[in-house]
């Protein structure tokens, strides 16, 4: 019986299934991708690093650290640093990361170059491998030359990829690889230079990395060096991409929820139309269980088949994700098919289809033949206790599935709560809109407009479901655009005269006056001349750092104990700082206690507060200080911010270097200034904040593509729900059309009525979604980012009319059947 009835309603049931297929395909594709991502990280862990383990140090290794490094016999080593390079042919300059390599690195994976032979010959030929994008930017090619400090080298090849780097990491500072033996010739490794020494090892398969970390790691930490193994890097990468997978899974889960809500609404109308058939069956002796099973078998079949088709589509869709995320992945993913997500998709399709259709299916159990034969227009109500039980099961399932995705009960609870709140707000707005129309009905409007509004709350209307489906998809995409504008606003380089857009780093003490003169000679202002002093913490609250490193019960974060702090001294706060605790000390006299100001993150991670003692090692000299104040620092502002600030009168005689900031009016003057300054002072590094802003915008655009891809599932699900709604309520519309034509309405008027109804639905759904996104983004701007909110116009100019027109097109696509139906045909059916 279930099969026979399904064949008669196959078009309608296929639309039900489409909602399930779309949601399942989203979940399964992401599950498969996440599984493949973890497997690839495991398989390619050595290729990601290019070695079995690495020892690195931010300074020349101490004697003890060098002894440990040498005892393990490194197979290759490098020093890397950030510097400006010049292309003599064009005169262009660029901030890059220079890697001076010695040895046969990498041991796993390979350096990809064009021509391919360059990766093998650059060491012997004494050439440089230059980032391929950088060569295109400056119109250079292999055979040309680059200048790094005092050194000029030929370009051996274009560098496409090297283990340990990603497209995102090289966006700000592209890579240049040169032989290690030329590093000294550059004369760039001076006091204050940001450099890193790395030693690469190829180990035997029998070496236990965990034992190596536990034995050597603490000794190197004691000497301000670090040990990274391919296994620890794998775990770190796995955690990083696991968070991405969780986000994408939740986005797909929302699309699946939308589809299930569409099923619940469509099944409600479908079952309501079947009540007369169920009454006849019961009159012929069918039991409650039999009539209930007929339709639950249909829905279960839809769930299983939809889950299977969705899983197969998801398996194909997973191939898209490596292209969407290629700029965020440091390796090429090899995609394989695993059975677990496929089985999960089929089970999910079955369970969610039945679960969300259960309330409507219960009508078949509780309806009596007499009630249906009397053609009671009121829906049959099942007991309140049963409804509460079904709702409880749905909520428990949502929580458990979210917990399975997130592996955190609190986050799962927050996600379910936020999802319910969003659905409730969308539902509430739709209901308020309907009640408002009823109360303040525009009686003076034209007949088609008035009738289209009446259709929004006619029997079997799906206004609430469509507003939720359309609104949620619009909400997701609009929130993305609004939030992206907030993030860009926080990184945007201002146009006022007080905002710097060029930072000049690594200016040595002997060069300060000459660099200042060079800046002024170009007609540019010196906005800041900031001294920098490097130091490390020697003891915290009387406990030596070396002792704290060995204390597993300490309340101090590990990075505090190993970090080399770049500090400054000044007599006032800057715009990105706000005093939180204590009293700001602008300057001190000789012999007075040294009262420093620290940022709130340092206070939390070092477990110190106002009045606590901290001893610093300033280039071999111990300096006793006391925390005098704690500042809140807005690190998102692109300017020079400091964790530790000394008062004037303490560090003036300490070894230091300077940072200048200035403002160039346009890109041409900025490029000319950089070219001339690097030619005169090869050791300085220049950051053009315009380029940084461009990189940030590019990264956010790439993230936008990923989120848009997931929001697309929600929008598409909403479209399917809308199409199902139109098909499901078509007979209801045919009856309305007959009545209207009997009263004298023409086809053109009926067409206008339907068109206006779908315009109202599209406008209401998309407008509610955009307004909710506006409110949520405003809250993010005020409470999270603490930034003025200037919303993007794209959602209002593109999404609002675009989605409205889409809803109108889908709604009118099946109106021809309504218009062609004759009154006699319908009246005969009613008999």
ABEGO torsion letter per residue (X at the ends): XAAAAAAAAAAAAAAAAAAAAAAAAAAAAAAAAAAAAAAAAAAAAAAAAGBABBBBBABBBBAAAAAAAAAAGBABBBBBBBBBBBBAAAGBBBBBBBBBBBEAOBABEBBBBOBAAAAAAAAAAGBBBBBAAAAAAAGBBBGBBBBBEABBBBBABBBABBBGBBAAAAAABBBBBBBAAAAAAAGABBBGBBBBBBBBBBBBAABBAAAAAAAAAAAAAAAGBBBBBAAAAAAAAAAAAAAAAAAAAAAAAAAAAAAAAAAAAAAAAAAAAAAAAAAAAAAAGBBAAAAAAAAAAAAAAAAAAAAAAAAAAAAAAAAAAAAAAAAABABBBBBBBBAAAAAAAAAAAAAAAAAAAAAAAAAAAABBAAAAAAGBABBBBBBAAAAAAAAAAAAAAAAAAAAAAAGBAAAAAAAAAAAAAAAAAAAAAAAAAAAAAAABBBAABBAAAAAAAAAAABBGBAAAAAAAAAAAAAAAAAAAAAAAAAAAAAABBBABAABBABBBBGBBAAAAAAAAAAAAAAGBBBABBBBBBBBBBABBGGBBAAAAAABAABABBAAAAABBBBBBBBABBBAABBBABEBBBABBBBGBBBBBBBBAAAAAAAGBBBGBBBBBBBGGBBBBBBBABBBBBBAABBBBBBABBBBBGAAAABBBBBBBBBBBABAAAAAAAAAAAAAABAABBBBBAAAAAAAAAAAAAAAAAAAAAAAAAAAAAAAAAAAAAAAAAAAAAAAAAAAAAAAGBBAAAAAAAAAAAAAAAAAAAAAAAAAAAAAAAAAAAAAAAGBBBBBBAAAAAAAAAAAAAAAAAAAAAAAAAAAABBAAAAAAAAX
